[in-house]
Amino acid sequence: MKKEFMLYIRNNADAKKQLSPEDHLSFIKKCEVYIANLKANGNLIAAQPLIREGFVVAKTANGWSVGDITEQQGVQVGYYHLYADDIDEAIAIARNNPEFEYVPSASIEVRPIKTNEKETGFIYPNSIQ
């Protein structure tokens, strides 16, 4: 049975500014092929890029802090929610992501998804159930 994983794409907030318009278009097209292959292989649940703006909200001893996300290094710039047999397959899928070809500062966090609580039997809701 396949397991669920999240691939969190991280990069510098301004990493894509170094790409020429042609390289950026080439990158987008390679991402489209990557996504199509994941769909064809039955691995893809969802994938979306994130707009490189927003805020980080944190609770502090004195209340709350709200910081501009562009001030952070290594912001999340997209995600892939996928099926894989195991963590090794999820890592192999991550290694094929076009982000690495175009932007050397990219990294991908590969995380298994917890789908239920063993102690209570609670099943976390998602759109594929």
C-alpha positions in Angstrom: 0.0 0.0 0.0 1.3 3.4 -1.0 2.0 6.0 1.8 1.5 9.7 1.6 4.4 12.2 1.6 4.9 15.9 1.4 7.7 17.5 -0.5 8.3 21.0 0.7 10.2 23.0 -1.9 12.4 25.7 -0.2 14.5 28.4 -1.8 15.7 31.9 -1.2 12.8 34.3 -1.7 14.6 36.0 -4.6 16.2 32.9 -6.2 14.2 33.0 -9.5 15.2 36.7 -10.2 18.5 35.5 -11.6 16.7 33.5 -14.4 16.3 35.0 -17.8 12.7 35.1 -19.1 13.6 32.2 -21.4 15.1 30.1 -18.6 12.1 30.8 -16.4 9.8 29.6 -19.1 11.9 26.5 -19.6 11.8 25.8 -15.9 8.0 26.1 -15.8 7.7 23.7 -18.8 9.9 21.2 -17.1 7.8 21.4 -14.0 4.7 20.7 -16.1 6.4 17.6 -17.5 7.5 16.5 -14.0 4.0 16.9 -12.7 2.5 15.1 -15.7 4.9 12.2 -15.1 4.0 12.0 -11.4 0.3 12.0 -12.4 0.8 9.3 -15.0 2.7 7.1 -12.5 -0.1 7.5 -9.9 2.2 9.3 -7.4 0.7 12.8 -7.5 -2.1 13.9 -5.1 -1.6 17.7 -5.4 1.1 20.2 -6.3 1.2 24.0 -6.3 3.8 26.8 -6.2 3.4 29.4 -3.5 3.6 33.1 -4.3 6.7 34.5 -2.7 5.1 36.9 -0.4 3.4 36.5 3.0 4.1 36.5 6.7 5.4 34.4 9.5 3.3 34.5 12.6 4.7 33.4 15.9 3.6 33.5 19.5 6.1 35.3 21.8 6.2 35.8 25.5 4.7 39.3 25.0 2.1 38.5 22.4 2.6 37.9 18.7 5.2 38.7 16.1 4.4 39.0 12.4 7.4 39.1 10.1 7.6 39.5 6.3 8.4 36.1 4.8 10.8 37.7 2.3 13.1 38.5 5.2 13.5 34.7 5.8 16.1 32.5 4.1 14.9 29.3 2.7 11.2 30.1 2.4 8.8 27.5 1.2 8.0 28.2 -2.4 5.9 25.2 -3.3 4.8 21.7 -2.4 4.0 18.3 -3.8 1.6 16.0 -1.9 2.2 12.5 -3.3 2.0 8.7 -2.9 5.2 6.6 -2.7 5.9 3.1 -1.6 8.4 4.4 1.0 10.7 7.3 2.0 13.4 6.1 -0.5 10.9 6.4 -3.4 9.8 9.8 -2.1 13.4 11.0 -2.0 14.0 9.7 -5.5 11.0 11.7 -6.7 12.4 14.8 -5.0 15.8 14.4 -6.6 14.2 14.6 -10.1 12.5 18.0 -9.4 13.5 20.6 -12.0 14.1 23.2 -9.2 17.6 21.7 -8.7 18.5 22.2 -12.3 17.6 25.9 -12.4 18.2 27.2 -8.9 21.2 25.8 -7.0 20.0 27.2 -3.7 16.9 25.0 -3.7 16.2 22.3 -1.2 13.4 19.8 -0.8 12.2 18.6 2.6 10.7 15.1 2.3 8.2 14.2 5.0 5.9 11.2 5.6 2.3 12.2 6.5 0.6 10.9 9.5 -2.8 9.8 8.4 -4.3 8.6 11.7 -3.8 8.4 15.4 -3.2 4.8 16.7 -4.2 5.7 20.3 -7.7 7.0 19.4 -8.4 5.7 15.9 -8.9 9.2 14.6 -8.4 9.5 10.8 -7.2 12.9 9.6 -9.5 14.2 6.9 -8.3 14.9 3.4 -9.9 15.4 0.0 -8.9 11.9 -1.3 -11.0 9.9 1.3 
